[in-house]
């Protein structure tokens, strides 16, 4: 095509979509660098794509994500993005009901990444973590839900990646025997409940499966002092989180049955996330 026939703004938008399809969630700065345009131009490109429904800003963070409308352009829309779109109203409803912060987390390169969260809508959240925040899988409550339900081969590879991530972030390496014990306990109970001494919040998580394949976890944080010496975590919160996980799976499978292959999910969950500030959670 002759340069005089090209629409330069369209080329920039298509390059931005291509970059986000490969990387996942991205900021204005990320797009500007990847496409090679000024930040102000990248902001206009994303604002235009958002106005047409192809991307969505993940308030209150600075990240934009693709929406299912991209499927009308190509088949490259990641199954994880559609999963989040399905889960969003269900997670929000559960957050309002349980009144504790809830997050949907998925594994990427040895870390668990927050893909969806009610932190900024929950008055009881002592800390508010942004979408894209990540910690090594072996340091995450949701990570043990994933490890307890994946295959032996996947578990070995994931733990090796988690150890590398922990070393890179200087978070320390857990005792392998303790890790194996937590994996076995989580598998037996069907959930993971951890409380770290240096945090006021505890964590309880259940696995998130689609078509029998574990792809992440649903995590609820709570103030430890509020639930001390009670049975509410196991009697009330775990069953509700398990129901939430089942509802997300059912709605996703009904909406997108053609993309429920295990290899598709593995591909969608395999790229490295943006590294967030370290937190041993």
N, C-alpha and C positions, 0 to 999 in steps of 0.2 A: 504494500500500500504506500502511495506517495505521502510524504510528510504533510503536504498541504491538505490531505484528506483525513488526517488523524484528528481525533478529539482528545486533546491532551488530558483534560480533566477526567475523561472516562478511563484512560489508560491508568491514571493514578488510582482511581477507585478500584479497578480490577486488580492492580498490583497489591493494594491494601487488602482486598478480600482474599487473594491468594496467600499472602503472608499470614493472615489470621487463621486461614484454614489449616496451614501447616503448623503454626505455633500455638494457637489457642487464644486465650484471653490476652489482650494487648492494650497498652496505654497509647495516648496521642504521641508521646515521645517515641515509643517502640515503633509505631507506624512511620513516623517521620524518618527515623534512621533507616528502616528497612526499605522504604520506597525511595529515599533520597530526596526528600522535599522539606521545606521549612515547616516548623511545628505549627504555625498558623494555618498553613495549607492542609496539613494532616488533620487539624481540628475541623476544618470545613468539609473535608472529604468524609470523615466519620459522622459529622452532623448530618450530611446529606444522606449517607447510607442509613443512618438511624431514622431519618424522616421517611424513608422508603421501606423501613421495616427489615432491612438486611442485617443490621447490627443493633445491639441494645447495650446501653451503659448500665453497669452493675453498681448502682448507687448503694451505699455512699462511697464506694471505692472509685478509682480513676480508670478501672478496666472496662473495656468494651468486649462483647462476645458476639459471635455469629448467632443468628436465629434460624429457625427451620425454613424460613423463606428462601434461604440460599439453595435449598434443594431444588428450587425451580430453575436455578442456573446450571447446576452440575450435580453429580453424584458424590461429590467429595465431602459433603456435610458429615462431620464426625458424630457417631452415635452418642457419644457422651454429651454433646450439646443438646440433642433431642431429649435425652434422659433428664437433664437439668430443667428443660422447659416443662416437661411433664411433672417433675417433682416440686417445682417452685410453689404452686398453690397448696399442695399437700403438706409441705414442710411448714409453710407459713401458718396454716390452720392448726397444726400440731403444736407449734410454738405458742400460739395464743391459748390453746387449751392447757398445756402443761406449765406455761409461765416460766420456763427455763430456756436458755439459748440452745438452739439445735442447729447442727451443721451436717451437710452431706459432704463426705470426703472420699477421694479416690486416689489410688496409688499411681505414682509416676517416678520412675528411676530411683526406687528405694525410699521415696518419701510419700507421706499422705498429704494431700492438698485439699484445702477448703474450696469446694466448688459452689456451695450454696450455704447461706447462713442467715439466722434471724437475730444475730448479735445486736444490731443497731435498732431493732424493734423491741428488745427485751429489757425491761427496767431492772431485772435481777442480774444481768450480765456484769460482772465486776471488771472484765476486760472485753474489748471488742476487737475481734480479729477480722481482717479484710479478706475478701475473696482472693485466692492465690497464695495465702499464707500456707507454709508447709513445714513439716518436721519429719525427721527420719522415721520410717515405719516402726522400728523397734523402740521408739520413744512415744508412740501414739496409741491411745486406747483403741481407736478405729483400726490401727495397723494390725493389732493382734486379732481382730475379727477377720481381717483379710487373710492373715497368715494361717489362721485356724481352718480356713475353708478353701484354700487354693490347693493345687496339686503339689506333690512332694518336689517335683522338679522346679515348679514356679516358686515354691517356698525357699528352696536353696538359693536360687538366683536372686530373689527379692531380698533375702537376709544379707547376702553378700553386698548388694547395692546399698542397703540400709547402713551397713557397717562403714562403707566408704563415705556415705553422706554424713554420718555422725562424726567421723574423723575430720572431714573437711570443715565442718562447722564447730569443731572442738566441743562436742557435747558429751564425749565419753562413750565408751563401749560397755554395754551390759554384759553381765555374766551369761555365757551361752546356756548354762543349766537353768538359770532364772527365766531366760527367754523361752526355752522349751517348756518349762513348767507353766508359764502364762499361756502359751499356745494351747497346751493340753487342757488346761482349766477352761479356757474360752471355748474350745471345741465341745467340752462336756456340758458346760452351762448354756451355751448358745448366745452368750453375751460376754462383754468384758467390762469390769468396773475397777478403775484405778484411782487412787488418791495419793498425790505427791505431798510430802511433808512441807515443802517450802511454798505451796500454793494454797490459797483459801478455797479454791474451787476443786471439786472432784469431777470425774468423767465416767460416763457409762455409755457403751456403744453396742450396736447390734450389726451383723453383716447385712449388706445390700446385695441381693442376687438378682440376676435376670436370666431367665431360661435355665436355671440351675447353676449358672456361672457367677461366682462372687466377683463383683466389680468395685466394691468400696464398702463404706460403712455409714451408718447414721449415728451421730454422736450428740449426746446431751451433756452440758456442763451444769453443775449445781454448786451452791455454797455448802461446803461440808458441814458447817455448824448447824445449818437448817435441817439436815437430814440425819444427824447423828443419833445412833441408838433407835433407829426406826426401821421398819421393813418395807418402806414405801418404794425404795429403788427396785427391788425385785417384784413386789406385789402390784405396783401401779405403773411405774415408769418403763420398766423393761417390756411388759406386754404391749404397752401403747407404742413404743418405738418399734417393736416387731411388727405390729399391725401397720404402722407407717411404711416400713420397708416392704411389706407385702403389697400394700396399696400402690406404691410407686412401681413395683415390678409388674403388677397386673395391668396398670394403665399403660405402661410403656410397651409391654408385649402386645396389648390389644391395638395400640396405635401404630407400632412399627414392627410387625412380625417378620418382614423380609430381611431385617438386619440383625437377627438374633443369633448369629453364628459366634461361637467362642472366639475365633480368630479375629473377627471384626472388633469385638470388645477389647481384646488384647492390643490390637493396633491403635485403637482410639485412646487407650490409657497408657501408652508407652513412652511418650515424649517427656523430656525433663521440664519441670515447672520453673517459673521465676523463683529464685531463692528468696525467702522472706527472712526476717530477723529471727534468730534462734530462740526457741523456747522448748524446754524439756517438758512436754506435755503428753 
